[in-house]
Amino acid sequence: MKYRLYGSWTGIGLAFGRPVLPVDINVRRVLERTRARFDGACAQALMDLGATVCLARVPRCGVCPLAADCPSRDRRYEPLRKQSRFEGSFRQRRAATLRLVAASARRVADLDSDAVAALERDGLVTVEAGLVSLPA
C-alpha cells in the first residue's frame, strides 16, 4: 500500500536531485510498523504521527489515521535497549569535549583523545596541525 499524507511542512528532502522521504526515528517507527510506503510529501505528517500517536512503547492506535490497515495495531513494544546513565559515561566525556571545542579551538593534547577521535569520526570536529575545532 502507498499513502500520500499532507502535513503543514512544505520542504521535501532531496537526494541526487530527486525528492525523498527524510527518515528520523519517528518516521522509521511508522514505516516499520505499517509496512507502507510514503513519499517525501509525507515527511512532516509522519514525523508528527510518530512523535504523538505511533509512540515507541504504547502506540495510540485508537486515534491513528492509518490504524485500519496497520498490521501492528494494538501491539505494545518493549524498549530495544535501556539507555545507560549519562553521568560518568563516554557520552558525557564527548559532550564536555565538544563544549570546550565549541567555545574555542583547543590543542589535541589538552583534550580527551578518545572523545576527540569519536567526534572527528562523526564529523563534529576537525583536527588539523594538532588543533581541534568545529568544522567550517
C-alpha positions as CSV (number, residue, x, y, z in Angstrom):
1,M,0.0,0.0,0.0
2,K,1.2,3.5,-0.7
3,Y,0.0,6.6,1.1
4,R,0.3,10.3,0.5
5,L,-0.4,12.3,3.7
6,Y,-0.4,16.0,3.8
7,G,1.1,18.0,6.6
8,S,2.0,21.6,7.2
9,W,5.7,21.1,6.3
10,T,6.4,22.1,2.7
11,G,10.1,21.1,2.5
12,I,10.9,17.7,0.9
13,G,14.2,16.1,1.2
14,L,16.3,15.9,-1.9
15,A,19.0,13.3,-2.8
16,F,20.7,13.4,-6.2
17,G,18.1,16.0,-7.3
18,R,15.2,13.6,-6.5
19,P,12.6,14.1,-3.8
20,V,13.0,11.6,-0.9
21,L,11.4,10.9,2.4
22,P,13.8,12.0,5.2
23,V,13.8,9.3,7.8
24,D,14.1,10.2,11.5
25,I,13.4,7.8,14.4
26,N,9.7,8.6,14.4
27,V,9.3,8.1,10.6
28,R,11.3,4.9,10.9
29,R,8.9,3.6,13.6
30,V,5.8,4.4,11.4
31,L,7.4,2.8,8.4
32,E,8.4,-0.4,10.2
33,R,5.0,-0.8,11.9
34,T,2.8,0.0,9.0
35,R,5.0,-1.6,6.3
36,A,3.5,1.0,4.0
37,R,5.4,3.2,1.5
38,F,5.2,7.0,1.7
39,D,6.7,9.7,-0.5
40,G,8.6,12.8,0.5
41,A,5.5,15.0,0.7
42,C,4.5,12.9,3.8
43,A,7.6,13.8,5.8
44,Q,6.2,16.2,8.4
45,A,3.0,14.3,8.8
46,L,4.9,11.1,9.5
47,M,7.3,12.8,11.9
48,D,4.3,14.2,13.8
49,L,2.4,10.9,13.7
50,G,5.4,9.1,15.1
51,A,6.0,11.7,17.8
52,T,2.4,12.0,19.1
53,V,0.4,8.9,18.0
54,C,2.7,6.0,17.0
55,L,4.7,6.1,20.2
56,A,7.6,3.9,20.9
57,R,6.2,1.7,23.6
58,V,2.5,2.2,23.7
59,P,1.1,3.5,20.4
60,R,-2.2,5.3,20.4
61,C,-3.8,3.2,17.7
62,G,-7.3,4.4,18.6
63,V,-6.6,7.8,17.1
64,C,-4.2,6.8,14.3
65,P,-5.4,7.6,10.8
66,L,-3.5,4.5,9.5
67,A,-4.8,2.0,12.1
68,A,-7.3,0.3,9.8
69,D,-4.6,-1.1,7.6
70,C,-1.8,-1.3,10.1
71,P,-0.5,-4.9,10.8
72,S,0.9,-3.7,14.2
73,R,-2.4,-2.3,15.5
74,D,-2.8,-2.6,19.3
75,R,0.7,-4.1,19.9
76,R,2.9,-3.0,22.8
77,Y,6.6,-2.7,22.4
78,E,9.4,-3.3,24.9
79,P,12.3,-0.8,24.6
80,L,15.0,-2.1,22.3
81,R,17.6,-1.3,24.9
82,K,17.9,0.7,28.1
83,Q,20.0,3.8,27.8
84,S,22.9,3.9,30.2
85,R,23.3,6.6,32.7
86,F,24.8,9.9,31.4
87,E,26.8,10.7,34.5
88,G,30.3,9.2,34.1
89,S,29.6,7.9,30.6
90,F,31.5,8.2,27.4
91,R,28.6,10.4,26.1
92,Q,29.3,12.8,28.9
93,R,33.0,12.9,28.0
94,R,32.1,13.6,24.4
95,A,29.7,16.3,25.4
96,A,32.3,18.0,27.6
97,T,34.9,17.8,24.9
98,L,32.5,19.3,22.3
99,R,31.6,22.1,24.6
100,L,35.2,23.0,25.1
101,V,35.9,23.0,21.4
102,A,32.7,25.0,20.6
103,A,33.9,27.7,23.0
104,S,37.3,27.9,21.2
105,A,39.7,25.7,19.2
106,R,41.9,23.6,21.5
107,R,45.1,21.6,21.3
108,V,44.5,17.8,21.0
109,A,46.9,17.3,23.9
110,D,44.6,19.3,26.2
111,L,41.5,17.2,25.4
112,D,40.2,13.6,25.9
113,S,41.8,11.9,22.9
114,D,39.1,9.1,22.7
115,A,36.3,11.7,22.7
116,V,38.1,13.8,20.1
117,A,38.6,10.7,17.8
118,A,34.9,9.8,18.1
119,L,33.7,13.4,17.5
120,E,36.0,13.6,14.4
121,R,34.6,10.2,13.1
122,D,31.1,11.7,13.4
123,G,32.1,14.9,11.6
124,L,31.5,17.1,14.6
125,V,35.1,18.4,14.9
126,T,38.1,18.7,12.7
127,V,41.7,18.1,13.7
128,E,44.4,20.0,11.8
129,A,48.0,20.5,12.9
130,G,47.2,19.3,16.4
131,L,44.3,21.8,16.8
132,V,40.7,20.6,17.3
133,S,38.0,23.0,16.1
134,L,34.4,22.9,14.8
135,P,34.1,22.2,11.1
136,A,34.0,25.3,8.9
